[in-house]
Amino acid sequence: MTLQAHAEALYAGIQPVLGQHDANQVQAKLEHALRHVIPTWKHTTPDCPGWYWFKGPGVSEPQLLHVTHGRIDTKLMADLGPPNNLVDVQRVKGQWAGPLLPPT
């Protein structure tokens, strides 16, 4: 199910209690909020710290990676584990999905 389909289904469920409103505006806000709940695959690298799903080229299984600021500078670094550990996210090629919100 696509992000837009999730937003439309959620909107259909809450529409009776909303009163007068612009349906497109409400759906756009729902879709924006759902991006953190239902991440989609992108080829753009992360632009903020957090947990991301990552799929490398030719790799079918995604992995969960922690992206954080470097120890010496403020570059965003992905923790790939040993032997490379922290690597500049700009050098990590593949698809990213996130950041993921922590559970409440």
N, C-alpha and C positions, 0 to 999 in steps of 0.2 A: 504494500500500500504506500503510495507516495505521500510526501509531506502535505501537499495541497489537498489530497483526498482525506487525510486525517483532520485537517483544519475544517474542511467542508462538513465532515461527519460531526465534529464537535460543535460547529456552528448550528447544524440542524437540530442537535439535541438541546441547545440553550436558547434558540431563537424565540420560543414562546414567552420567555421571561424577560427578554431584552427591551420590549417596548419599541418606541420610534428610534431608528438608527440607520446608518448607512451600512448595508450588508457587506459591501466590498471592503470597507474600512475595518469592520470587525473581523472578517476572514483574514485580512492581511496581518492584523495584530496577532491573531491566533497562530497563523503560520510562522510568524517571527518568533513567538514564544515557544512553539513546538520544536524549533531548530535545536534547542539544547536538550530536549527530551528525546527526539528522534533525529539523530544526526544523519546527514547524507554524505556520501563519498564525494570528495573534491580533489583536484590536483593541486590546489593552492596550499602552501605550507601554513602552519599555525601562526597566528599573529598575537597570541596571548598565552600565558601559562595555563596548564591544566592537564587533564587526562584525555588522550585521543586514541581512537582506533586508527591503526595504520596497516596498509597493505602495500608491500613492496612489489615492484614489477615482476611478473611471473610467479608470484606467491599467491596461493589460493586462500590460505588461512590468515585472517587478520590477527594482529596482536595489539594489546593495550600498551601504550607508551606514555610515560610521564614527561611533559615538556615544562621546563623551568628556566629561569634566568641562570646564566653561567656564574661560576664562582668569582671570576675576576672581572668580567664585564657584564653588560646587560643583554648580551645576545641570547636569543632563545635557543636552548639546547634540548635535544631529545636523549633520554636515557635508553640506550640500546643494549645495555648490559655488557658483560665482558665479551671480548677483550677491548672494545672501543669505548664503552661507557658513554659519557656525554659527547654528543656530536652536534654541531651547528645544524638546526633544522633546515636551513637553506641547502645543505649538502645531502639531505636524505630525500631521495626521489621515490615517489609512489603516491598513493591516495591516502587522504586523511579524512577523518570524520570526528567532529567535536568542536569545542571542548564539552566534556560530559559534566553535568551537574552532580554534585555529591548527593547521596540519599538524605532524606529528611527524617 
